[in-house]
Amino acid sequence: QVRLVESGGGLVQAGGSLRLSCAASGRTFGVNAVGWFRQAPGKQREFLAAISNDGMTKYADSVKGRFTISRDNAKNTVSLQMNKVKSEDTAVYSCNGGRLDYEDEYAEKDYWGQGTQVTVVS
């Protein structure tokens, strides 16, 4: 089983930065990556970025250049650095255990953290 716990959410001023972390534990067959998603009120869940166990990354066009995903294998954490945040970045951010293979889209699996709220204020 894969267990994921997010942290780092909160209030951030527009134009500022915030770093989210996802602490991962456990293993399961077929899971080789962690992805970040967000869901704003009244909107569908949106894929943001993913990183595989060997460091391969994938980003949604909407956040490419502003958000950076990274991993610290020693600490079993995956981070999402959010820069130049905008009001539309306000959402609940969740990490997911899934699969990312070369030249494929990220495939989410049913391993989710509890989510962390990010609110951008002006």
Secondary structure as a PSIPRED ss2 file (coil, helix, strand):
# PSIPRED VFORMAT (PSIPRED V4.0)

   1 Q C   1.000  0.000  0.000
   2 V C   1.000  0.000  0.000
   3 R E   0.000  0.000  1.000
   4 L E   0.000  0.000  1.000
   5 V E   0.000  0.000  1.000
   6 E E   0.000  0.000  1.000
   7 S E   0.000  0.000  1.000
   8 G C   1.000  0.000  0.000
   9 G C   1.000  0.000  0.000
  10 G E   0.000  0.000  1.000
  11 L E   0.000  0.000  1.000
  12 V E   0.000  0.000  1.000
  13 Q E   0.000  0.000  1.000
  14 A C   1.000  0.000  0.000
  15 G C   1.000  0.000  0.000
  16 G C   1.000  0.000  0.000
  17 S C   1.000  0.000  0.000
  18 L E   0.000  0.000  1.000
  19 R E   0.000  0.000  1.000
  20 L E   0.000  0.000  1.000
  21 S E   0.000  0.000  1.000
  22 C E   0.000  0.000  1.000
  23 A E   0.000  0.000  1.000
  24 A E   0.000  0.000  1.000
  25 S E   0.000  0.000  1.000
  26 G C   1.000  0.000  0.000
  27 R C   1.000  0.000  0.000
  28 T C   1.000  0.000  0.000
  29 F C   1.000  0.000  0.000
  30 G C   1.000  0.000  0.000
  31 V C   1.000  0.000  0.000
  32 N C   1.000  0.000  0.000
  33 A E   0.000  0.000  1.000
  34 V E   0.000  0.000  1.000
  35 G E   0.000  0.000  1.000
  36 W E   0.000  0.000  1.000
  37 F E   0.000  0.000  1.000
  38 R E   0.000  0.000  1.000
  39 Q E   0.000  0.000  1.000
  40 A C   1.000  0.000  0.000
  41 P C   1.000  0.000  0.000
  42 G C   1.000  0.000  0.000
  43 K C   1.000  0.000  0.000
  44 Q C   1.000  0.000  0.000
  45 R C   1.000  0.000  0.000
  46 E E   0.000  0.000  1.000
  47 F E   0.000  0.000  1.000
  48 L E   0.000  0.000  1.000
  49 A E   0.000  0.000  1.000
  50 A E   0.000  0.000  1.000
  51 I E   0.000  0.000  1.000
  52 S E   0.000  0.000  1.000
  53 N C   1.000  0.000  0.000
  54 D C   1.000  0.000  0.000
  55 G C   1.000  0.000  0.000
  56 M C   1.000  0.000  0.000
  57 T E   0.000  0.000  1.000
  58 K E   0.000  0.000  1.000
  59 Y E   0.000  0.000  1.000
  60 A C   1.000  0.000  0.000
  61 D C   1.000  0.000  0.000
  62 S C   1.000  0.000  0.000
  63 V C   1.000  0.000  0.000
  64 K E   0.000  0.000  1.000
  65 G C   1.000  0.000  0.000
  66 R C   1.000  0.000  0.000
  67 F E   0.000  0.000  1.000
  68 T E   0.000  0.000  1.000
  69 I E   0.000  0.000  1.000
  70 S E   0.000  0.000  1.000
  71 R E   0.000  0.000  1.000
  72 D E   0.000  0.000  1.000
  73 N C   1.000  0.000  0.000
  74 A C   1.000  0.000  0.000
  75 K C   1.000  0.000  0.000
  76 N C   1.000  0.000  0.000
  77 T E   0.000  0.000  1.000
  78 V E   0.000  0.000  1.000
  79 S E   0.000  0.000  1.000
  80 L E   0.000  0.000  1.000
  81 Q E   0.000  0.000  1.000
  82 M E   0.000  0.000  1.000
  83 N C   1.000  0.000  0.000
  84 K C   1.000  0.000  0.000
  85 V C   1.000  0.000  0.000
  86 K C   1.000  0.000  0.000
  87 S H   0.000  1.000  0.000
  88 E H   0.000  1.000  0.000
  89 D H   0.000  1.000  0.000
  90 T C   1.000  0.000  0.000
  91 A E   0.000  0.000  1.000
  92 V E   0.000  0.000  1.000
  93 Y E   0.000  0.000  1.000
  94 S E   0.000  0.000  1.000
  95 C E   0.000  0.000  1.000
  96 N E   0.000  0.000  1.000
  97 G E   0.000  0.000  1.000
  98 G E   0.000  0.000  1.000
  99 R E   0.000  0.000  1.000
 100 L C   1.000  0.000  0.000
 101 D C   1.000  0.000  0.000
 102 Y C   1.000  0.000  0.000
 103 E C   1.000  0.000  0.000
 104 D C   1.000  0.000  0.000
 105 E C   1.000  0.000  0.000
 106 Y C   1.000  0.000  0.000
 107 A E   0.000  0.000  1.000
 108 E E   0.000  0.000  1.000
 109 K E   0.000  0.000  1.000
 110 D E   0.000  0.000  1.000
 111 Y E   0.000  0.000  1.000
 112 W E   0.000  0.000  1.000
 113 G C   1.000  0.000  0.000
 114 Q C   1.000  0.000  0.000
 115 G C   1.000  0.000  0.000
 116 T E   0.000  0.000  1.000
 117 Q E   0.000  0.000  1.000
 118 V E   0.000  0.000  1.000
 119 T E   0.000  0.000  1.000
 120 V E   0.000  0.000  1.000
 121 V E   0.000  0.000  1.000
 122 S C   1.000  0.000  0.000
